[in-house]
Amino acid sequence: MLTITTNKTEIKGIADRSIKERTLPITDFWTKRIVNLLGAPDSDKKEIMHNLTEGRTGTTDAEREVTFTAGGVAAVRVKVTIRIGQQSGFDCFILTIRDVLEIRGRENLEPEPEPEREGEPEVVGMPNAPAVRVITKQIGFCKYCGQSRIIEAPEGFSAADLNEQASDECDCDEARRQRERRAKMEAAGMWAQNMFSKENGQLQTVLCAIRSTFEGSIDYVTIKIGKKTHKIDTDSDGMIRIRSTFRDSNEETF
């Protein structure tokens, strides 16, 4: 099963079925996970990608489970089919949501009630109105390649904010690599949050080890927690690898 980190707004949209598709960039990170989700080895990547592009039966109609999570606050588990299509002129993975299987933390998806305001004078002719956030097309510059990019951003964004968003959306090689790095770190961090306790510094120690090995500060970290030993390093593809041993060994890669 594939886990994708997102926000509460998207999870709410998926849960109430107003969001029916989700796209993922075609990067080494997501390609590896999509191929594995479809039950194929890495050696079959070329064939799987061809089948997804051509809409071959047996690949694009295969239903798989995916979990969208918002940092542990809420999550939705769905059944999807996968194909390769285009969005904004670029090829991407398109996950079509076929069924919602489970919703966790639904109460956290509802907007918090407005607190009652006491003692404020009533303004005649000025009913309460929601704040309007104006989104306009603006120009930002990618901090990796320097090229300008037209982006949609709220009015009042600083130049630094515009450049940061442009960098996040840029299609240059370095921007793609940085997005892959963030996705790997988020996936490994979510796994760690589900496996280790926040008490006694367990989670903080593991998260620090994941970041240090992934950034290349150290080659690997071995941590003993209770009766289990966890070795954290990276494999030849640059994926974060966590191997846990007790009586049986278990390996996770991100």
N, C-alpha and C positions, 0 to 999 in steps of 0.2 A: 504494500500500500504506500502511496505517495502522500507526504505532508507538505502543504504550502502555507507559509506564513503570510498573513494579510492583515486587514483591519476589521473593526466591528461593523462598519458600514457595508463592506462587501459581504461579510458573513450574513448579515441581516437580509441583504438582497438575495443571496443564494437560498437562505432558509425560507423566505416567502415567495421564492421562485420568480422574482422579478429579474434576476440575473440568470441567464440560461447558458452563457458561454464564458469561458475564461481563456485568455491567451497567455502563452509563455514564449519567451524568446528562444530561438534555436541557437543555443550555446552548447559548449562541451558539457557543462554541468547538467543542464536540463535534458540534453539528448541522452546522456548516460542513464538518467533516472527514468525517462520515458521508455527507453528500450528495455530496461530492467522491469519496469511496471508491466510491460506487455509480455513478460516471461521469456524474453530472448536474451542470449548471452551477448556480451559486447562485440564479439566477432560477427554477429549478424546485423550490426548497426546499419550498414549500407542497404541491405535488403529491407529492413524495417522502415527506414526513411523513404525508400522508393515506394513501398506499399502505402505509407501514410500520404505521400504526395499524390499518388495515382488513385487513391480511394479504393484500394483492393479489399474485397470482402475477406473476412477472417482477421483483418488487422484493424481497419477503421470502424468495424462494427463490434469489436471486442470490448465488453464492458469491464471496467476496472474501478476499484474503490480509491477515492482520494479524500483526504481530510484537509479542510481549510481551517486554520487556527489563528486566533488573535492574541498571541502571547499568553495563552492559558486562561484568558478571561472568558472566552467563548470559542466554540468550534462547531463545525458542521461536517458530517461525513456523508459523501455523496457517491453515486455511481455515474461514471462518465464514459464516453467514447472519445477517441482521439483521432485527429487528422491534421494535415499540414495545409494551411491556406494563407491568405494574405490579409494584412491589416496595415493601412496607411502606406501601401506599396511595398511592404516588406513581408517575407515569408515568416511564419511563426507556427508554433503548435497551437491548435484550437481544441480546447476541452469542452465538449458539449455535455451539459449536465442532464442526465436521463432521469435520475430519481434522487430524492433526499432520504437518506437512511436514518440519520440520527442528528439531533441538535443538542448541544451541550452549552449550558450557560445562557439559555434564552433570556432569563431575567436581566442579564447584563446588556442585552441588545436594545432594550427599551430606553427611550430618552428619559432623563431624570426630570421629575416634575419641577416646575418653576416655583421657587420659594415665595410665600406670600409676603408682600411688601406692606408694612403697616405704617401709618402716619404720613403717607405721601399724598399730597393734594391731587385731586382729580383735575385733569386738564380737559376742559370742554372742547369738543370738536377734534380732539387728537387721540383717537383710539389706539390702543397698544398695537404696534405693528412690528413684525419681525425685522431684524437687521438684514440689510441687503449687502451681499458680498459680490462686488462687480468683478467679473473675470474678463480680461481683455487679452488680445494677442500682443506679445511683447518680444523683445529680442534679448537673448542671453548668449554668453560665450562659453564653450566647453573649456574647462580648465586643463584638459588633457591634450587636445589637438588644436585648440584656439579658434575653431570655426564657429561662426555665428549660427544661431538656430532660433527659429520662430517658435515660441512656446505660449501656452495659455496659462496665465497666472493672475492672482488677485491684484487689483490696483493697490499701489503703495508698497509693493515688494521692493526691497533694496537691490542694488546692483549685485551684491554678493549672493542674495537669495536667487535672483534670476540666473546667475551663472551656475549656481549649484544645481538648480533644476535642469538647466540646459545640459550640464554634465551628466546628470542622471538619465536624460533622455537621448543623449548623443549615440550615434551608431559607430563611432570610431572603435578601433580594436581595444584601446586602453579602457574606454568607458565600458565596453562589454566585459572586459576582464574584471573590472572593479565591481560590476553588478554580479558577476558570478561569485566573486569573493564574498560579497555581502550575503548572497543567497546560501552559500556553503556555511558561513558562520552562523546564520540564523537557524538553519536546519540542525546543525550540531548543537547549538544552544538550546533549541526546543527539546531535543532528545535528552540533553543533560538535565533540563528542568524536570522532566518526567521521571528521571532515574535517580537523582541525588537529592538529598535533603538540604534545605537551607540552613538547618541547625549545624552547629559545630564547624561551619565553614566549608562543608563538603562541596556544595554547588559552586561557591566562589572559587575554590581551588581548581575544580575541573574546568570551569570557564576560562580561568587564567591560563591553564595548561593548553587548552584548545587554541586560544589566541596566540600564545607564544610559539607553539609548534607550527601553526599555520602561517605565521608571519616570518618564520625562519629564524627566530631568535635562538632556538635550541632545536636539536634533531628530534628528540622524543622526551616524553615524561612518563614515568611509571609511578602510579599512585596505589597505595593499599588502603582500602576502606573496608573495615570489618574483615570478612573472610575472603573478599574478592580483591584481585589485583587488576588494575586497568592500565593498559599501555596506550598512550595517545601519540600518534605520529601522522605522517602523510605518505600516501602511496605514490607510485611512479606517475600517476595521472594528476597529482596535486590535490587529490581528494583527502579530506580529513578522515583518518582511520582510528577507530577506538576498539581495542580488543580487550575483552573482559574474561578472566579465567577464575574458576573455582574448581568444581569437579569437571564441568564441561566448559568449552571455550565458546565465546560468542563474538562476532565481529560486526561493526557498523561502519559504513562509509558515508560521507556527506560531500 
